[in-house]
């Protein structure tokens, strides 16, 4: 189950952006489960549950529920190996400042998918050791990361050339920008905002439309050969 296939699509969660008007955490989680069910139905390749401020028990319960229905979609927990193990998911996505992937590999069951965030080309080789893929960003200006400048496509290309691992792009990624990321050598794209109702509309087909649009945009761009 390890590895990230070509033109992979990852949905990253943010329950607060998903349900800004929700009055309780319970309401936020109900909305998040509906979104993730739609993502599974749409055939998203990867779901990264990234709810760092949420109680560990609530994340574990959510993870178990989603993983049980995941079909071909692989479910990852952001940074928390203990929750990923308890939740029966398919792996963990490590923060740039988190535990080393080589150490995480020692704790992981066989077949787990291990990802790692990187934010600069210079960090790619050091942080990538032991991981199955890297997630690089912020590539374009992003609502989730407004405090810093966007790295841009040339930085993405530099990360791709620095490692042999698949590199996925994140940060301001829309279907209209996905092709450029593949053209820079990315193995796929990840997004929060492109899957939210503000981008897709509020009907249940929104996530499927976003997923299909990402796949269509990436399908027409050949992945460049590595130097």
HELIX and SHEET records of a PDB file:
HELIX    1   1 UNK A   15  UNK A   18  1                                   4    
HELIX    2   2 UNK A   25  UNK A   42  1                                  18    
HELIX    3   3 UNK A   56  UNK A   68  1                                  13    
HELIX    4   4 UNK A   81  UNK A   87  1                                   7    
HELIX    5   5 UNK A  101  UNK A  107  1                                   7    
HELIX    6   6 UNK A  121  UNK A  123  5                                   3    
HELIX    7   7 UNK A  124  UNK A  128  1                                   5    
HELIX    8   8 UNK A  153  UNK A  162  1                                  10    
HELIX    9   9 UNK A  175  UNK A  183  1                                   9    
HELIX   10  10 UNK A  193  UNK A  195  5                                   3    
HELIX   11  11 UNK A  197  UNK A  200  1                                   4    
HELIX   12  12 UNK A  206  UNK A  219  1                                  14    
SHEET    1   A 9 UNK A   8  UNK A  12  0                                        
SHEET    2   A 9 UNK A  46  UNK A  49  1                                        
SHEET    3   A 9 UNK A  74  UNK A  78  1                                        
SHEET    4   A 9 UNK A  91  UNK A  94  1                                        
SHEET    5   A 9 UNK A 113  UNK A 118  1                                        
SHEET    6   A 9 UNK A 133  UNK A 136  1                                        
SHEET    7   A 9 UNK A 166  UNK A 169  1                                        
SHEET    8   A 9 UNK A 188  UNK A 191  1                                        
SHEET    9   A 9 UNK A   8  UNK A  12  1                                        
END                                                                             
